[in-house]
């Protein structure tokens, strides 16, 4: 035997089998005689059995993925339905003065948020004495204007948390700036709070919260610039 010949490697064998698809057709007896370790224990199984096991595992993974997709689709549909109901309630409001309370109350009811508070500033004179139009410092108003996206995360002693009924129970927060579509200056701030530190966490997406802010801002625009209710 020529010692200069390179020995056959596993890669050579693999390449041969890939490039010779009819090999097992011509040697069908190997499918049952080749023994492999089972993926579920130490017993030896045939190549055919191992292939069947691997196929079953792939099917299980696909099934789990499909179920996750169906569950997420159902959750998204339910969320969209809740958002539509919430929006309709705001559209049906006949008295603009009721809007801040409607926004906060219906978010709690529709989306099961433990605590919600809202402040609106620079409102028309007829609303200036209302509770929702007072209590937001200039620093908080500036902070709200600086937000380009809702803030989500732990409560770092934000002033806005003191607007809640039970601020000591506000562990995580979502702070949603309320802005007119054509303005970078906030007209208010919406606060969502939970005693669960993970309810509003820094890793979550804010797309849905942004939609909440857009709808609330559009509704509250009735209270600004001397516009009639």
Residue pairs with C-beta under 8 A, 6 or more apart in sequence:
16 23
17 23
24 30
24 31
30 47
31 46
31 47
31 48
32 46
32 47
32 48
33 46
34 46
34 47
35 44
35 45
35 46
36 44
36 45
36 46
36 47
36 50
37 43
37 44
37 45
38 44
38 45
38 49
38 50
38 53
39 50
39 53
39 54
39 57
40 53
45 53
79 208
82 110
82 111
83 110
83 208
83 211
83 212
83 215
85 106
85 110
86 106
86 107
86 110
86 111
86 215
87 215
89 102
89 106
90 99
90 102
90 103
90 106
90 215
90 216
90 219
91 219
93 99
93 102
93 219
95 229
96 127
96 222
96 223
96 229
97 127
97 130
97 223
97 229
99 219
99 220
99 222
99 223
100 118
100 120
100 130
100 132
100 188
100 220
101 132
103 118
103 190
103 216
103 219
103 220
104 116
104 117
104 118
104 190
105 116
107 113
107 116
107 190
107 192
107 212
108 114
108 115
108 116
113 192
113 193
113 194
114 169
114 193
114 194
114 195
115 164
115 165
115 166
115 169
115 170
115 191
115 192
115 193
115 194
116 164
116 190
116 191
116 192
116 193
117 160
117 163
117 164
117 165
117 190
117 191
117 193
118 132
118 163
118 178
118 188
118 189
118 190
118 191
118 216
119 132
119 133
119 134
119 135
119 136
119 140
119 160
119 163
119 188
119 189
120 127
120 132
120 133
120 178
120 187
120 188
120 220
120 223
121 133
121 136
121 141
121 187
121 188
122 187
122 224
123 130
123 133
123 223
123 224
124 223
124 224
124 225
124 226
124 227
125 226
126 229
127 133
127 223
128 134
135 163
136 159
136 160
136 188
136 189
137 159
139 159
140 158
140 159
140 160
140 189
141 186
141 189
144 175
144 177
144 178
144 186
144 188
144 189
145 177
145 179
145 184
145 185
145 186
147 175
147 177
147 186
149 206
149 210
150 174
150 175
150 176
150 177
150 206
150 209
150 210
150 213
151 173
151 174
151 175
152 172
152 173
152 174
152 175
152 200
152 201
152 202
152 204
152 206
152 209
153 172
153 173
153 200
153 201
153 202
154 171
154 172
154 173
154 197
155 161
155 170
155 171
155 172
155 173
155 193
158 173
158 175
160 173
160 175
160 189
160 191
161 167
161 170
161 173
161 191
161 193
163 191
164 170
164 191
164 193
167 193
169 193
169 195
170 193
170 194
170 195
171 193
171 194
171 195
171 196
171 197
172 193
172 194
172 196
172 197
172 198
172 199
172 200
172 201
173 191
173 192
173 193
173 194
173 200
174 191
174 192
174 193
174 200
174 206
174 209
175 189
175 190
175 191
176 189
176 190
176 191
176 192
176 209
176 210
176 212
176 213
176 216
177 186
177 189
177 190
177 213
178 186
178 187
178 188
178 189
178 190
178 213
178 216
178 217
178 220
179 185
179 186
179 187
179 213
179 217
180 187
180 217
180 221
180 224
181 214
181 217
181 218
187 217
187 220
187 221
187 224
188 216
188 217
188 220
190 212
190 213
190 216
192 200
192 209
193 200
194 200
221 227
222 229
223 229
